[in-house]
């Protein structure tokens, strides 16, 4: 039978209230008494009943993370880090997949899970500012990603800066016909940011951007990278480098280049964004912009904790996470 609060109190020779204060970090407990209670907790293997404690405070102890695709390795890795960060608050994380479908995203936004959760971490893909303005659910929410600022607390990377760093790396290698796979100036905030970073890096280096070298893709997956390479290699003057808007596109591109007998990086250098685990094990291994995913997860969970504690009633806060370039064989083999 699991040890109870009463068992700990009896063994330590203190009141139940004292044990509760030690467990919850509340009240005034002398150092010697605290040490004795903590030793007994360890000896008996006592574990607090988090569910009961949450119910007493009107909380479920559950938060939700809503992402477009849990099968996308970036979101899977981010979800793992969110779960670990949430454990520090005694929270369980419910994962919701929206498939970037606007109707499903609106259901999330309007509180389809609000009776189950205390707070929401949300990666919106297709919602507009009007959708957020129409929100009536009061569940605390933190957004992840570049979309829609000033509607809630938000944590993101700077897509423009990440894309520019990736493109500048290719320029520094002496590449002059650099294609952009995935990003488009007419897309969402992420797509536009990555296109603009690519474009501005070329202009700053004295290169003339070519529309023929820009291959937008609606879905940033392996097969889209394969399709893009087929189109680019059919050009009379194919590219000598590819900037891909995420690693899945880049990994698909690597496969297609191999199948066409194109050497990487000798003939074509390739860079992606996200630094997913698969990129370290591809052949050649993929150079990628690595966002600080741990910082993103921990900051987002911390912001949600602040809102749940009522620590902030101010305007939405915004945090931009850092990144660095992981140089691997696909550019410097």
Secondary structure by P-SEA (a helix, b strand, c coil): ccccaaaaaaaacccaaaaaaaaaccccccaaaaaaaaaaaaaaccccaaaaaaaaaccccbbbbbccccccaaaaaaaaaaaaaaaaacbbbbbbbccccaaaaaaaaaccccccccccccccccccaaaaaacccccbbbbcccccccccccccccaaaaaaaaaaaaaaacccbbbbccccccccaaaaaaaaaaaaaaaaacbbbbcccbbbbccccaaaaaaaaaaaaaccccccccccccaaaaaaaaaaaaaacccccccbbbbbcccccccccccccccccccaaaaaaaaaaaaaaaaaaccccccbbbbbbbbbbbccccccc
